[in-house]
């Protein structure tokens, strides 16, 4: 049988003999595994997106701050990539939010295959995702990741019997050349993403280019 852990809450009192020696304990125990599971679920949802299971904005901010601190100590670069799905609103408008949620879950799964363990993939909200790429040696590293993201989203999404084509606009901001803190990096990546949309969508742009 499969082994599993179990949480028990126990309390008891010692039984002593005439000489004051404890010879046994009498008490009760209660299985609190279900309560602990609920507490763990609450903790998880405090830092993760309920739809995709990815880190949420709160955890993203923490991971980004840690990545910046580490990059400063090691004199390394990092990149923030903001990914916005093109024309996603049409999915919700034509097929409903249930279909839109299914697409977002699959997008998250595809994006997860584009990042390394050292990187962070998070849902930024709505149809936006963020990748924090650590230890960037050159801009070419970011280009490879961005192109991998675009390729991963190229195959059609099948939802409720329909095939949907989605692209993405990606903005890239570099630390430390573009900004020195997380908020500024995200703002710059957002500006670069909108520039990518203006230039035709389904492409990536670096901040300030």
C-alpha angles and dihedrals in degrees: 000000000000114000117235135178122242131200117221130184110206136178131175148152129237120245114218132194126227090279092054095252116144109235101170146352126240118200150116134253131202130201106238097169093117091052092049090049090053091049091050091050090053091050091049094051091050089067104023137063111255094217102048103017089232123133111281128223092277094055091039091058090051094047091046092051090051092048091051092049091050092046090052092051093048096037090238135140130239136185135219114209119193113199120197120183113235117237093352090144088070090061092056093042096049103033104021135246094289090062090043091054090051090053092049091052091052091045089054091051093050094047091050088065090057099060136071124235090254092057128078125231114191139168107243094191137284108008095338127107131182131210120195106203111200129202097021111187097183141351088261088070089060092045090055092052093046092049090048090053092051091048091049091055095044098085112085121261115233112214126167091343095311130109114227128192116210133176132184139222114219129199121195127201123183131215125249100003097055101031142346103220138049099250093051092046090053092047092050092047088051091052091049090049091055089049088055089053092050091052094055109290130249091074141088133245134189118231113270095015 
